[in-house]
Amino acid sequence: MHSKYDTIMTDYKELLKYRERDLILILILIFIDYKGGFYMFFVPYITFNGNASDAISFYSKVLGAQSNPNIMYYKEAQGMDIPSGYEDKILHSELNFPGGSLYISDAFPGSDVTYTDSISFTLEPDSKESLNTLFDFLSEGGTIIQALKEEFWGAIFGSVKDKFGIYWSLNYQLPTK
């Protein structure tokens, strides 16, 4: 028997096939009305300063994303004035991985992106092994903000700023005894 969540995820994956053709430049919230229910999917969007291609490779590996992410380059944007050398920068990409999606792009020409510690992404793996692997991947070339340790809320928690300057929190809820 399928739950409403299973049906919604199937509908969402079906929608992904059609969005490939669309130019998506902003954070997208997808609303699905299913049998009187109202559901929302939240998709984080990270913009980079010209190194989105490297970020796509890195996050694909870390998050276990599908091998062929949807990518649109600036040179594909019809009618958009693109400075020389920017044609092969990422206008929009979508990484799909178990548990979610992540959008990545390079900043618009002439823009500069800065990151802050007031926003972080939280990953909640299903095992200690996955927690350690994710923590190791994300901290490689980055900065450990808080080492993994058991916390009072019954989880192992840690946080890092990765090599791109993005803040990540990792939380593994320990099984109750």
N, C-alpha and C positions, 0 to 999 in steps of 0.2 A: 504494500500500500504506500502510495506516495503522499508526502506531506505537502502543504501549500508551498513551503520553501522550495522543495524539489521542483514543483511545477513552475514557480517563479524563476528559478535559476535556469530551467530549460527554456522558458520564454526569453529571458535575458540573453542567453547564448545565441538564440535564434536572431535576436535583434542585432547582435554584434556583427553578423554577416552583412547586414544592410548598411550599417554605419561606416563601413570601410570606405564607401564612396563619398562620404560627407567630409567637408573641411571643418574640423572641430578645433577651435582655438581657445576655448575657455573651459573651466571646470564644468563638467556635465553632471547633472542629477537626472537620473532616468526614473520616471514614474510609470508604474504599471498598475492599471486598475484590473484586478483579477477577482471576479465573482464578488463584487461589492467591497473588496478590501483595497486599501491604498498602501502601496509599498514604494520604497525608495532605495536606490543603490547610490552610494557615495563613492566617487572615483577621485582620488587625489591626483593633482596635476603639478609636476615639478618642472620648472623652467631653468635651463642652464646657460652659462656664458660661453657658448660655442663648443662645449664638450659633451653634448647630449648623446652622441654616438657612443662614446666611451661609457657613459652612464647606462645606456641601454644594454650594452654587453655585460657590465658589472651586475646590474639589478636582475637581468635575465638569469644569470648564474646563481645569485644569492637567493632569489625568490622562486626559482624553478619554473620560470616562465616558458611558454611554448617557444619552440625553436625559431619560428618565423613571425616576429612581431609586425603589426601593421605600422608601416612607416610612410610618411609623406614628406618630401623634401621641398625646400623653398622654391627650387626651380620648377616645381609642378604647380605653383600658385599662379594661375592665369590672371593677367592684368596687374600683378603686384610688382612694383619696382624693387628689384633685388640688387643690392650692391655687389660688385665684382668680388668673388671669393666666398660668397654666401650661398651660392646655388646648391651646394651639397650639404648644407646645414639642415637640421631636422626641424620642420615646421610643426609636425605633430606625429606622435607615435603612441601605440597602445600595447602594453604588455599585459597579457592575461596569465595568471598563475593560480594555483589552487588557493581558493579563498578570496580572490579579488582581482582587481585590475589596477594599473598605474599608467597614467599618461605622462609623457616626457616630451619636451621640445627644447630647442635653442631659443634664447631671447630674440625678440625682433631686432633687426639691425639698428644700432645706435642705443639700444637699451642696456642697462647693467642690472644684474640680479644680485641681491644680497640675501643671506639667510640669517635667521634669528633662532635663538634657543627657546623662544616662546611657542614654537610649533615643532612637534616631533611626530613621527609615525611609530605606532606601536604594533609589534608582532607578538602573537600569542601562539607559539608552537605547541604541538601535542606531545612532545617528549623532551626529556632533559638533553638527549643526544642532539635533537634538532635545535634546541636552544643554544647549546654550545657551538654547533656548526654555524648557525646564523650569527652569533656574537663574534666568532672568529672571523668570518667573512667580512662583516660590516666594520669591524675595528681595524682590519688590515689596511695600513696606510692612513688610518684616521686617528682619532683620539678617544680613549676610554674615559667616559665621564664618570660612570660608576661601574665597578667590577661586578660580575654576577655574584649575588649572595642571597641567602634565604631571608625573606622579609616577614614582618609581623602579620601580614595579611595572608600568609600561607602560600607564598609563591617564591620562586627564585626570580630575581629581577636584576637588570643591569641596563645601562644606557651608553651609547656611543655617538660620536660625531664622525660620520664616514669620510672617506677621502675627498668627497665632493662638497663637504660642508653641511650635509643633511643630518639632522638629529633623529636617532632611533631609540626607542625604548623596547626592551624585550622582557616579556613576562610569561613565566611558565607556572601555572597554577598546580601546586602539588596535590596529589590525590589525598582525599580525606581518609583518616585512619579509622 
